[in-house]
Amino acid sequence: MAGVGKVVLVTGVSRDLGRKFARAVALEPGVSRVIGVDVVPPRGDIGDVSFVRADIRNPVIAKVIAKEDVDTVVHMSVISTPGSAGGRNTMKELNVIGTMQLLAACQKAPGLRHLIVKSTTTVYGASNRDPAMFTEDMEPRRAPRAGYAKDVAEIEGYVRGFARRRPDVRVTLLRAANVIGPQVLSPITSYFRLPVLPTVLGYDARLQFLHQHDLLGVLRHSVSADVHGTFNIAGDGILMLSQAARRLQRPSVPMPGFAVGNVGSFLRSARVADFSPEQLSFLTYGRGVDTTRMREVLGFEPRFTTAEAFADFGKTLPTTGGRSERVLAGIARQLPEPGYPRARAQGAPGLVEIGPGGLRRG
């Protein structure tokens, strides 16, 4: 198809980032058409993107790829929050079964030349045995047993299998750090939007972020670049959780891990924040990834550092330091009464301990 622009199919366009990417890539000079696919139409303007209502869990997606003469597929419909999917079982089905069906459709498409999959650094997990920085060839120190991380590990396994079966297709796997920005809704941004931040006593997690504009930028770059492989994608630098809380002027309450888990369960049931066990591990240990290959092989340089991405996210949030007593009292009322071991809540102004009555003032 020399001299003809690429025909790009984008999955997950009903969500904000998928819609924005589809619109942006449609403006690229080397792209002639963009087809957006999802089970529900996108809410915002999609510009010159053609929308096709289709479920990637259904083999009909193969007909869409064949009919539209798609040569580039960008898979963005991996979901990180069970609440947005209608429950954990539906989330796993959308993520794993959906990816399997999409790859089966790609397998049958002789005209396909490039597959780009948005993955996540969550695949590395978070534990006390982690290296300072994960490189792309490293495995998680503790294999994920459930949740989003397990979904992503399975998805990446299927993608590697597809790459072996179709060596004629360039496969680009982008492991993005936690994406952050004023409009991003995710487990980590929901956490930082809380008026008070529960943290794990004795730990200060290392955080890396990727600005939403840089995620769109690296996806656009990958469509036009003749590069394949697996790449960690993150902004420069590391931010400690304690630094992040201070920069947001958010009060934080150090608690034992099980207590943070109980608070998280309440927040999840109240649909305030999606606080999963893997989120708790991340907020305990954090994670660092090496981005050398991103620069030297993929040829991409993020515009925002980790600190700059977090600052741009934080500038739209109100400070809550002055309301900390009321907020802490609200959290205390939700903690279960019986069987609570006593533990010092060091570093939380005016709080002395976590005991049978929950958080108590000194």
N, C-alpha and C positions, 0 to 999 in steps of 0.2 A: 504494500500500500504506500509506495513511495510518493511523496508529494501531497499526501492526504493527511489531515490532522487526526489525532487520536480520538477514539470513541471510548469514553470513560464511564463506567458504571460505579455508582457510589451507594453502598448500603447504609442504612441508619439515618436517612435524611429527615425523619420526623423530629429528631433531637436537634438542639440548637447548633452544636458544633458540626454535625453532619450536614445540616442545611447550609451553614456558612461556608463550609469547605466546598460543597458542590457549586455554590454560586461563584466562589473565588476561582476554582479551577476552570469553570466555563469561560473565564476571561483570558485564560492563558493562550498565547499566540499559537502554540502547537496543538491545541485541542479544538476539534471541530464540533463535537457533540458531547453532552453530559446527560446521563440517565440516572435519576435518583430513585431508589427503591426503598419501600418500607410498607408496613401493614396499615399505617394510617398516614394521611397527607400531612406534610409539614405545615405548621401554623403560620410561619412568616413567608415573606416574598422569596421565591427561589429563582427569580430572574429568568435566564434563558435555559434553565434546567428542565428537561422533560421528566415529569413524575410518572412512575408506574407503580400502582398498588400491587404489591406482591409480597408473599411471605417466603423468606429464604429457607424456611424449614420444608417448603413444598418443592418437589422436583420441577414445578413450572418455571422456576428461576432459570433453568437451562434453556427454556424456550425464549425467554427474554434476552439472554446473552446471545443466542443464535440469531434471533430476529433482528436485533439492533446492531449486529456485527461488532460487538464489543471486543476491543483488544487490550483494554486496561481495566482491572477491577480494583477498587479501593474498598476494603472491608472495615467499616467503622461501627458496626452494630453490636459490639460486645458490651453487655450491660454490667455495671458494677454494683447496682443496688437492687436487692430483691423487691423493695417497696415499689419501685417504678415499674417493675415487670409483672407485678401481681403475685409475688411470692417466690420463695427460693426454687421450687420445682420448675415453675415457668421460666425463671431466670436461667436455670441450667439448660433447659430445653432450647431456649432462644440462643444461648451462647454456643453450646456444644453441638446440638443437633443442627442448628441453623448453619454453623460453620461447616459441618460435615456435608450438608446438602449443597452449600455454595461451592465447596471444593469439588464435589462430584460433578456439578454443572461446569465448573472451569475445566475439569479433566476432559470433558466431552467437547470442549470448544477449540477446534483446530486453529482458529484465528487469534486466540488469546496469546499475548506477548508479555504481559506484566501483571503481577499480582502484588498489591501492597496491603499489608495487614497492620492495623493499629493495635499494638499490644501494650503492655505496661510493665514497669519495673516491679510491680507487685509479684510477678512470677518468681522473683528471688526470695520472697518471704522476708521475715524480720525475726532475728533471734540473737541470743548472746554469743553465738558461735560465728557470726558473720564476719567477713573480712572488712577492712576499712572501705574498700571500693570493689564492687562487683564489675568484672569485665564480662563481655558477651559470652565467653566460653565457659563461664563458671555456672555450677548448679547451686540451687538453694541448699543451705546447710540442713534444713529440715523440710522435707517434701510436704507441700500443702495437702491437708487431708479433707478439706471442705471449703465451700464458699467460692468467692470470686477468684482467688489465687489458684485453686484447683481447676476451675474452668479454663483459666488462661493457660495453665500448664498443658491441659489436654488439647486445647486449640493449637498451641504452638507445635505440639507433637504431630497433629494432623497436617499442619502447614508444611513441616519438614518432610513428611511422607509425600505430600503433593509435589514438593520440589524435586524429590528423587524420581518420581514417576514422570514428571514433565520437565526434563532438563532444558528444554527449549524455551521455557517461561522464566523470566527474571522474577524472583521472589524477594520482596523487600519487607522485612519484619522490623517494625519500629517499636521499641520498648520505651514508652514515654513515662517520665517521672510524673508525679501527681500534678495534673493540669489545674492551673489556678488563674483566676481573673474575675473581674467584677460581675460578670454574668454567668459564671460557671457554678452549677449546682452538682455537688458530689459529696461523698462521705467526708472528705477532708475539709472542704469549704463549709459544710454544715457544722462541723466541729468548731471551726474558728469563728463562725457566726454566733455561737453560744455566748450569752452575756458573761458567763464565768466558765473557765476551762478546767475540767478535772484532769489532773496529770498523775502519773504513777510515781509514788514516793520512792526517792532514791535514784531515779533515772532522768536523763535529759536527752531526748531523742534527736538524732541528726536528720535534718530534712533537706530534700532537694525538690525544687519545683520547676515546672515548665509553663510559661505563660501561654494562654490560649492562642494568642497571635502567632507564637512560635510553633505551636502544634499545627496550625493551619499552614504556616510557612514550610515546615518540613514535609508535610504531605504534598503540597504543591511542588516542592523541590524534587521529591521522590518520583512524581509522575513524569517530570521532564528529564530527570537524570538517568543515565544508562548504568545504574548501579544496583547490585543485588547483595543480599546478606542480612545479617541481624545487627541492629544498632541501638545502643542506649541513647536516649534523647533527653537532655536535661539542661537547665541553665547553669552557668558557672557558679561554683561555690556551694557552701553548706550553711544552713541556718539552724541553730539549736532551737528546740521547742521553747525553752525559757526566753530566748531572744525574741521569738515570734510573738509570744504573749505580751512581752514588754512593748514591742513596737505597735501592737494593737491597743495598748493600754487596757488589756483585759486582766482582771484578777484571776489567779489560778489557785486551785486547791489540790495540793499533793495528797494522795490517798493510796492505801495498799491496792495492788492490782485487782483483787477480787471486788473491792469497793467501787473502783472505777468501772468494772464490768457490770455491777448492779445498777449504777447510775446510767451506764450505756443501755442496759436492757430497758430501763424506764424511758429513756429518750427515744429508743427505737419503737417501743410500743405506743408512745405518744406521737410518733411520726415527726419528731423534732429533728432528729439526726439519725442516720443509719450507722449505728455503732456496733460493728460486727467484732467477733474475736480477733480477726486479722487486723482490724483497725486498732484494737487494743495493743496487739503485738507491735504494730508500727509506731504507736505513740509511746511505747516503752523503749524500744531499741532504735527505731529509725532505720534509715538505709542510705547507703552512698553508692553511686554507680560511676564508673569511668566512662568518659565521653570522647576518648581519643579517636576511636573509629568514626564517630559522627563527624568530626572535623577533617580527619586525614583521608578517609575512604569515601564517605558519603558526600563530603564537601559542603556541610551545612554548619552555619554559625548562628546560634540563637541571638536575637536582639536583646533579650532581657536576661540578666543574671538571676539566680535564685532569689537574692535579696530584692532586686528590682521588681521581679514578678510578684513577690509577696507584698511589697509596698503598694503596687498598683491595685492589687486586690483589697488591701486594707484601707485605702483612702476613701472608699465608699462606705465603710462601716462606722457607726457611731461608737464612741468610747463608752464603756460601761463601768468604769472603776467606781463612780459615785453611787452605783446601785448595788454594790457587791453584797451588802448585808441582807437585803431583801432577796436577792437571787440565791445566796447561800442558804437562807432559811427555807426557801422553796425546795432546794435540793435535799436538805436535811429531812424534810417531811416525807420525801419519797424513799429514803433508805429504809430497808427492812429493820424492824426493831430487834428481834431475838437473835442471839448467837453472834453478835458482832464483836470480834476481838478488838481490843483497844490498841490504837496506834496514834503516834504523834502526827499532827498535820503541820509539819514544819514549813515555814515560809508563807503561810496564809495569815495575814494580819488579823488579829483579834480572835483567831481560832486556836483552841487548845488541844482538842483531841477528837478522835472518832471513837465513840463508845456505844453502849447499848442504845442510847437515845439519839444516835446519829451525830451530826456535827454540833459541837457545843462551844459556846463562846467562853473565853477566859474572863 
